[in-house]
Amino acid sequence: MSLISPHAIIEEGAIIGPDVEIGAFCFISGKAKIGKGTKIAQGTCIYGNTTIGEYNDIFSHAVLGSVPQDLKYAGEEVELIIGDRNKIREFTLFNPGTAGGGGKTVVGNDNLFMGYVHLGHDVIIGNNCILANAATLAGHVEMGNHAVIGGMTPVHQFVKIGDFAMIAGASALSQDVPPYCLAEGNRAVLRGLNLNGLRRHLDRSDIDALRSAYRDLFESGKPLQEQASALLEETTSDFVKNLCTFIVNTKRGIPYERNQS
């Protein structure tokens, strides 16, 4: 049975699943869909065509689904879609998509969004990601699975962040970060592999293959795209293939320090 405060405002048409908790002074749009077991703390506002999956934990004063911060937005029908078991902390702001970006902002499952995190329009987030306090993602940013963004870090529009990548806190990211890599600085550049994250999930042999590939790609002084294409043909490691494919397909470039020797 759902527990809904009498002080919450829920517009007609909203779909509220079983065992949902909605605190005092929340606002729920008539186009919203809230999945089973989700908890919505006091003062949260859920606007527009927002779909929230099951067993999410949404803390006080989150704002989800308010119109995009894009001057081209002209009232089109757009969406925010959030998966299951996410933790969305206080004062977060998630915008829906825009017509120019496919109309959808999409969040996967089992993510942690700490306080004051902002997801801009048309952002895509995978599963098991962590965005620390005040991380801010501009429009069209894409994150893979198990990626981490440190606190107070802005990410430029259209940037892609690969699986198991980590962006250190207080960085400023304007280019793509390949999977399994660590980037840091303002502007952020690659500092190596995200070894702490990889050791929690990958076998040592897989990490060793990525170490060797990282040296060949970023420390050999050879042209990056050519080296990635060559490695892609030679390697038998699925992880190295994922890394090389990301590099071959990058649109914004990879931020690494070129070997001058």
GIHU-V98928 format. One record per pair of residues at least 12 apart in sequence whose C-alpha atoms are under 10 Angstrom apart, sorted by the first residue. I is the first residue (numbers start at 1). J is the second residue. Records with the same first field share a line. If there is no record, write none. Layout:
I: J ; J
//
This chain:
1: 17 ; 18 ; 19 ; 20 ; 21 ; 36 ; 37
2: 16 ; 17 ; 18 ; 19 ; 20 ; 21 ; 22 ; 36 ; 37 ; 38 ; 39
3: 18 ; 19 ; 20 ; 21 ; 22 ; 23 ; 39
4: 16 ; 19 ; 20 ; 21 ; 22 ; 23 ; 24 ; 26 ; 39 ; 40
5: 21 ; 22 ; 23 ; 24 ; 25 ; 26 ; 42
6: 22 ; 23 ; 24 ; 25
7: 22 ; 23 ; 24 ; 25 ; 26 ; 27 ; 42
8: 22 ; 23 ; 24 ; 25 ; 26 ; 27 ; 28 ; 42 ; 43 ; 44 ; 45
9: 22 ; 23 ; 24 ; 25 ; 26 ; 27 ; 28 ; 29 ; 45
10: 22 ; 25 ; 26 ; 27 ; 28 ; 29 ; 30 ; 32 ; 46
11: 27 ; 28 ; 29 ; 30 ; 31 ; 32
12: 28 ; 29 ; 30 ; 31 ; 32
13: 28 ; 29 ; 30 ; 31 ; 32 ; 33
14: 28 ; 29 ; 30 ; 31 ; 32 ; 33 ; 34 ; 49 ; 50
15: 28 ; 29 ; 30 ; 31 ; 32 ; 33 ; 34 ; 35 ; 51
16: 28 ; 32 ; 33 ; 34 ; 35 ; 36 ; 37 ; 38 ; 52
17: 33 ; 34 ; 35 ; 36 ; 37 ; 38 ; 53 ; 54
18: 34 ; 35 ; 36 ; 37 ; 38 ; 54
19: 35 ; 36 ; 37 ; 38 ; 39 ; 54 ; 55
20: 34 ; 35 ; 36 ; 37 ; 38 ; 39 ; 40 ; 54 ; 55 ; 56
21: 34 ; 36 ; 37 ; 38 ; 39 ; 40 ; 41 ; 42 ; 57 ; 58
22: 38 ; 39 ; 40 ; 41 ; 42 ; 43 ; 44 ; 58
23: 39 ; 40 ; 41 ; 42 ; 43 ; 44 ; 59 ; 60
24: 40 ; 41 ; 42 ; 43 ; 44 ; 60
25: 41 ; 42 ; 43 ; 44 ; 45 ; 60 ; 61
26: 40 ; 41 ; 42 ; 43 ; 44 ; 45 ; 46 ; 60 ; 61 ; 62 ; 63
27: 42 ; 43 ; 44 ; 45 ; 46 ; 47 ; 63
28: 44 ; 45 ; 46 ; 47 ; 48 ; 50 ; 64
29: 45 ; 46 ; 47 ; 48 ; 49 ; 50 ; 65
30: 46 ; 47 ; 48 ; 49 ; 50
31: 46 ; 47 ; 48 ; 49 ; 50 ; 51 ; 79
32: 46 ; 47 ; 48 ; 49 ; 50 ; 51 ; 52 ; 65 ; 79 ; 80
33: 46 ; 49 ; 50 ; 51 ; 52 ; 53 ; 81
34: 46 ; 50 ; 51 ; 52 ; 53 ; 54 ; 55 ; 56 ; 82
35: 51 ; 52 ; 53 ; 54 ; 55 ; 56 ; 82 ; 83 ; 84
36: 52 ; 53 ; 54 ; 55 ; 56 ; 84
37: 53 ; 54 ; 55 ; 56 ; 57 ; 84 ; 85
38: 52 ; 53 ; 54 ; 55 ; 56 ; 57 ; 58 ; 84 ; 85 ; 86
39: 54 ; 55 ; 56 ; 57 ; 58 ; 59 ; 87
40: 56 ; 57 ; 58 ; 59 ; 60 ; 61 ; 62 ; 88
41: 57 ; 58 ; 59 ; 60 ; 61 ; 62 ; 89 ; 90
42: 58 ; 59 ; 60 ; 61 ; 62
43: 59 ; 60 ; 61 ; 62 ; 63 ; 90 ; 91
44: 58 ; 59 ; 60 ; 61 ; 62 ; 63 ; 64 ; 90 ; 91 ; 92
45: 60 ; 61 ; 62 ; 63 ; 64 ; 65 ; 66 ; 93
46: 61 ; 62 ; 63 ; 64 ; 65 ; 66 ; 80 ; 94
47: 63 ; 64 ; 65 ; 66 ; 67 ; 79 ; 80 ; 95 ; 96
48: 64 ; 65 ; 66 ; 67 ; 77 ; 78 ; 79 ; 80 ; 95 ; 96
49: 64 ; 65 ; 66 ; 77 ; 78 ; 79 ; 80 ; 81 ; 96 ; 104
50: 64 ; 65 ; 66 ; 78 ; 79 ; 80 ; 81 ; 82 ; 95 ; 96 ; 104 ; 105
51: 64 ; 65 ; 79 ; 80 ; 81 ; 82 ; 83 ; 106
52: 64 ; 80 ; 81 ; 82 ; 83 ; 84 ; 85 ; 86 ; 107
53: 81 ; 82 ; 83 ; 84 ; 85 ; 86 ; 108 ; 109
54: 82 ; 83 ; 84 ; 85 ; 86 ; 109
55: 83 ; 84 ; 85 ; 86 ; 87 ; 110
56: 82 ; 83 ; 84 ; 85 ; 86 ; 87 ; 88 ; 109 ; 110 ; 111
57: 84 ; 85 ; 86 ; 87 ; 88 ; 89 ; 112
58: 85 ; 86 ; 87 ; 88 ; 89 ; 90 ; 92 ; 113
59: 87 ; 88 ; 89 ; 90 ; 91 ; 92 ; 114 ; 115
60: 88 ; 89 ; 90 ; 91 ; 92
61: 89 ; 90 ; 91 ; 92 ; 93 ; 115 ; 116
62: 88 ; 89 ; 90 ; 91 ; 92 ; 93 ; 94 ; 115 ; 116 ; 117
63: 88 ; 90 ; 91 ; 92 ; 93 ; 94 ; 95 ; 118
64: 80 ; 81 ; 82 ; 88 ; 91 ; 92 ; 93 ; 94 ; 95 ; 96 ; 118 ; 119
65: 78 ; 79 ; 80 ; 81 ; 93 ; 94 ; 95 ; 96 ; 97 ; 105 ; 121
66: 79 ; 80 ; 93 ; 94 ; 95 ; 96
67: 79 ; 94 ; 95 ; 96 ; 97 ; 98 ; 121
68: 94 ; 95 ; 96 ; 97 ; 98 ; 119 ; 120 ; 121 ; 122 ; 139
69: 95 ; 96 ; 97 ; 98 ; 120 ; 121 ; 138 ; 139
70: 95 ; 97 ; 98 ; 120 ; 121 ; 139
72: 98 ; 99 ; 100
73: 97 ; 98 ; 99 ; 100
74: 98 ; 99
75: 98 ; 99
76: 97 ; 98 ; 99 ; 103
77: 96 ; 97 ; 98 ; 99 ; 103 ; 104
78: 95 ; 96 ; 97 ; 98 ; 99 ; 101 ; 102 ; 103 ; 104 ; 105 ; 121 ; 122
79: 95 ; 96 ; 97 ; 98 ; 102 ; 103 ; 104 ; 105 ; 106 ; 121 ; 122
80: 94 ; 95 ; 96 ; 97 ; 103 ; 104 ; 105 ; 106 ; 107 ; 121 ; 122 ; 123
81: 96 ; 97 ; 104 ; 105 ; 106 ; 107 ; 108 ; 124
82: 94 ; 105 ; 106 ; 107 ; 108 ; 109 ; 125
83: 106 ; 107 ; 108 ; 109 ; 110 ; 111 ; 126 ; 127
84: 107 ; 108 ; 109 ; 110 ; 111 ; 127
85: 108 ; 109 ; 110 ; 111 ; 112 ; 128
86: 107 ; 108 ; 109 ; 110 ; 111 ; 112 ; 113 ; 127 ; 128 ; 129
87: 109 ; 110 ; 111 ; 112 ; 113 ; 114 ; 130
88: 111 ; 112 ; 113 ; 114 ; 115 ; 116 ; 117 ; 131
89: 112 ; 113 ; 114 ; 115 ; 116 ; 117 ; 133
90: 113 ; 114 ; 115 ; 116 ; 117 ; 133
91: 114 ; 115 ; 116 ; 117 ; 118 ; 134
92: 113 ; 114 ; 115 ; 116 ; 117 ; 118 ; 119 ; 133 ; 134 ; 135 ; 136
93: 115 ; 116 ; 117 ; 118 ; 119 ; 120 ; 136
94: 106 ; 107 ; 117 ; 118 ; 119 ; 120 ; 121 ; 123 ; 137
95: 118 ; 119 ; 120 ; 121 ; 122 ; 123 ; 139
96: 119 ; 120 ; 121 ; 122 ; 123 ; 139
97: 120 ; 121 ; 122 ; 123 ; 124 ; 139 ; 140
98: 121 ; 122 ; 139 ; 140
99: 121 ; 122
100: 121 ; 122 ; 140
101: 121 ; 122 ; 123 ; 139 ; 140
102: 121 ; 122 ; 140
103: 121 ; 122
104: 121 ; 122 ; 123 ; 124 ; 140
105: 119 ; 120 ; 121 ; 122 ; 123 ; 124 ; 125 ; 139 ; 140 ; 141
106: 119 ; 121 ; 122 ; 123 ; 124 ; 125 ; 126 ; 142
107: 119 ; 123 ; 124 ; 125 ; 126 ; 127 ; 129 ; 143
108: 124 ; 125 ; 126 ; 127 ; 128 ; 129 ; 144 ; 145
109: 125 ; 126 ; 127 ; 128 ; 129 ; 145
110: 126 ; 127 ; 128 ; 129 ; 130 ; 146
111: 125 ; 126 ; 127 ; 128 ; 129 ; 130 ; 131 ; 145 ; 146 ; 147 ; 148
112: 127 ; 128 ; 129 ; 130 ; 131 ; 132 ; 148
113: 129 ; 130 ; 131 ; 132 ; 133 ; 134 ; 135 ; 149
114: 130 ; 131 ; 132 ; 133 ; 134 ; 135 ; 151
115: 131 ; 132 ; 133 ; 134 ; 135 ; 151
116: 131 ; 132 ; 133 ; 134 ; 135 ; 136 ; 151 ; 152
117: 131 ; 132 ; 133 ; 134 ; 135 ; 136 ; 137 ; 151 ; 152 ; 153 ; 154
118: 131 ; 133 ; 134 ; 135 ; 136 ; 137 ; 138 ; 154
119: 135 ; 136 ; 137 ; 138 ; 139 ; 140 ; 141
120: 136 ; 137 ; 138 ; 139 ; 140 ; 141 ; 157
121: 137 ; 138 ; 139 ; 140 ; 141 ; 157
122: 138 ; 139 ; 140 ; 141 ; 142 ; 157 ; 158
123: 137 ; 138 ; 139 ; 140 ; 141 ; 142 ; 143 ; 157 ; 158 ; 159 ; 160
124: 139 ; 140 ; 141 ; 142 ; 143 ; 144 ; 160
125: 141 ; 142 ; 143 ; 144 ; 145 ; 146 ; 147 ; 161
126: 142 ; 143 ; 144 ; 145 ; 146 ; 147 ; 162 ; 163
127: 143 ; 144 ; 145 ; 146 ; 147 ; 163
128: 144 ; 145 ; 146 ; 147 ; 148 ; 163 ; 164
129: 143 ; 144 ; 145 ; 146 ; 147 ; 148 ; 149 ; 163 ; 164 ; 165 ; 166
130: 145 ; 146 ; 147 ; 148 ; 149 ; 150 ; 166
131: 147 ; 148 ; 149 ; 150 ; 151 ; 152 ; 153 ; 166 ; 167 ; 169
132: 148 ; 149 ; 150 ; 151 ; 152 ; 153 ; 168 ; 169
133: 149 ; 150 ; 151 ; 152 ; 153 ; 169
134: 149 ; 150 ; 151 ; 152 ; 153 ; 154 ; 169 ; 170
135: 149 ; 150 ; 151 ; 152 ; 153 ; 154 ; 155 ; 169 ; 170 ; 171 ; 172
136: 149 ; 151 ; 152 ; 153 ; 154 ; 155 ; 156 ; 172
137: 149 ; 153 ; 154 ; 155 ; 156 ; 157 ; 158 ; 159 ; 173
138: 154 ; 155 ; 156 ; 157 ; 158 ; 159
139: 155 ; 156 ; 157 ; 158 ; 159
140: 156 ; 157 ; 158 ; 159 ; 160
141: 155 ; 156 ; 157 ; 158 ; 159 ; 160 ; 161 ; 176
142: 157 ; 158 ; 159 ; 160 ; 161 ; 162 ; 176
143: 159 ; 160 ; 161 ; 162 ; 163 ; 164 ; 165 ; 177 ; 179
144: 160 ; 161 ; 162 ; 163 ; 164 ; 165 ; 178 ; 179
145: 161 ; 162 ; 163 ; 164 ; 165 ; 179
146: 162 ; 163 ; 164 ; 165 ; 166 ; 179 ; 180 ; 197 ; 198 ; 201
147: 161 ; 162 ; 163 ; 164 ; 165 ; 166 ; 167 ; 179 ; 180 ; 181 ; 182 ; 194 ; 197
148: 161 ; 162 ; 163 ; 164 ; 165 ; 166 ; 167 ; 168 ; 169 ; 182 ; 194 ; 197
149: 161 ; 165 ; 166 ; 167 ; 168 ; 169 ; 170 ; 171 ; 183
150: 166 ; 167 ; 168 ; 169 ; 170 ; 171 ; 184
151: 167 ; 168 ; 169 ; 170 ; 171
152: 168 ; 169 ; 170 ; 171 ; 172
153: 167 ; 168 ; 169 ; 170 ; 171 ; 172 ; 173 ; 184 ; 185 ; 186 ; 188
154: 167 ; 169 ; 170 ; 171 ; 172 ; 173 ; 174
155: 167 ; 171 ; 172 ; 173 ; 174 ; 175 ; 176 ; 188
156: 172 ; 173 ; 174 ; 175 ; 176
157: 173 ; 174 ; 175
158: 174 ; 175 ; 176 ; 251 ; 252
159: 173 ; 174 ; 175 ; 176 ; 177 ; 250 ; 251 ; 252 ; 253
160: 174 ; 175 ; 176 ; 177 ; 178 ; 179 ; 246 ; 250 ; 251 ; 252 ; 253 ; 254
161: 173 ; 175 ; 176 ; 177 ; 178 ; 179 ; 180 ; 181 ; 246
162: 176 ; 177 ; 178 ; 179 ; 180 ; 181 ; 242 ; 243 ; 246
163: 177 ; 178 ; 179 ; 180 ; 181 ; 239 ; 242 ; 243
164: 178 ; 179 ; 180 ; 181 ; 182 ; 193 ; 194 ; 195 ; 196 ; 197 ; 198 ; 201
165: 177 ; 178 ; 179 ; 180 ; 181 ; 182 ; 183 ; 193 ; 194 ; 195 ; 197 ; 198
166: 178 ; 179 ; 180 ; 181 ; 182 ; 183 ; 184 ; 190 ; 193 ; 194 ; 195 ; 196 ; 197
167: 181 ; 182 ; 183 ; 184 ; 185 ; 188 ; 189 ; 190 ; 191 ; 194
168: 182 ; 183 ; 184 ; 185 ; 188
169: 183 ; 184 ; 185
170: 184 ; 185 ; 186 ; 188
171: 183 ; 184 ; 185 ; 186 ; 187 ; 188 ; 189
172: 184 ; 185 ; 186 ; 187 ; 188 ; 189
173: 185 ; 186 ; 187 ; 188 ; 189 ; 255
174: 186 ; 187 ; 188 ; 189 ; 252 ; 253 ; 254 ; 255
175: 187 ; 188 ; 189 ; 250 ; 251 ; 252 ; 253 ; 254 ; 255 ; 256
176: 189 ; 246 ; 247 ; 250 ; 251 ; 252 ; 253 ; 254 ; 255
177: 189 ; 190 ; 243 ; 246 ; 247 ; 250 ; 252 ; 253 ; 254 ; 255 ; 256
178: 190 ; 193 ; 242 ; 243 ; 244 ; 245 ; 246 ; 247 ; 250 ; 253 ; 254 ; 255
179: 193 ; 194 ; 239 ; 240 ; 242 ; 243 ; 244 ; 245 ; 246 ; 247
180: 192 ; 193 ; 194 ; 195 ; 197 ; 198 ; 207 ; 210 ; 211 ; 214 ; 239 ; 240 ; 242 ; 243
181: 193 ; 194 ; 195 ; 197 ; 198 ; 210 ; 214 ; 243
182: 194 ; 195 ; 196 ; 197
183: 255 ; 256
184: 255
187: 255
188: 255 ; 256
189: 254 ; 255 ; 256 ; 257
190: 218 ; 254 ; 255 ; 256 ; 257
191: 255 ; 256 ; 257
192: 211 ; 214 ; 215 ; 218 ; 256
193: 207 ; 210 ; 211 ; 214
194: 207
195: 207 ; 211
198: 210
202: 239
205: 237
206: 237 ; 238 ; 239 ; 240
207: 239 ; 240
209: 235 ; 236 ; 237 ; 238 ; 239 ; 240
210: 237 ; 239 ; 240 ; 241 ; 243
211: 240
212: 240
213: 227 ; 228 ; 231 ; 235 ; 239 ; 240 ; 241 ; 243 ; 244
214: 228 ; 240 ; 243 ; 244
216: 228 ; 231
217: 231 ; 243 ; 244 ; 247
218: 254 ; 256 ; 257 ; 258 ; 259
219: 256 ; 257 ; 258 ; 259 ; 260 ; 261
220: 258 ; 259 ; 260 ; 261
221: 257 ; 258 ; 259 ; 260 ; 261
222: 258 ; 259
223: 258
224: 244 ; 247 ; 248 ; 254 ; 256 ; 258
225: 244 ; 245 ; 247 ; 248 ; 249 ; 250 ; 253
226: 247 ; 248
227: 244 ; 247 ; 248
228: 240 ; 241 ; 243 ; 244 ; 245 ; 246 ; 247 ; 248
229: 241 ; 244 ; 245 ; 247 ; 248
230: 244
231: 243 ; 244 ; 245
232: 244 ; 245 ; 248
//
